[in-house]
Amino acid sequence: MSSRPRTAEGGSTAVEAVVLIPVAMVIVLLVVQACLWAEADSFVAAAALQGAQAASVSGGTNGDGLTEARSMLEGSAHFIVVDPSVEVSTLAGDVVLVQITGEAESILPWVKLSVSAVRTSTRQEFRPGA
């Protein structure tokens, strides 16, 4: 009977797996967290744009923009954007400003990623020719 000679690296595969598997899992979780942040950022930008459009149309008010932005966040992004804050104001020259801030949903306890968007739009109105 021949036996294989023992080497000093007999249990190294198990040790490598114990080290590499948790590292790989953390990398996967970081990638998923980055995707959640990107999705939340996209939702916040879309809600700010929608709010600016609603507030700047002919006859639109700041309240219309606020309602539209909040409804988009509550309808589409309520699981992804945590504690959103929406502000709509009118600047000089009838420019509507919509600001939205919040945090992306976190799957890692030590990661807090904020998202924000600012959109401006000129209020539209009909001006008859002279």
TARA-V161563 format. One record per helix or strand. SS is the DSSP state (2 for helix, 1 for strand). FROM is the first residue (numbers start at 0). LEN is the number of residues. If there is no record, write none. Layout:
ss->SS from->FROM len->LEN
ss->SS from->FROM len->LEN
//
This chain:
ss->2 from->11 len->45
ss->2 from->61 len->15
ss->1 from->80 len->11
ss->1 from->94 len->10
ss->1 from->113 len->9
//
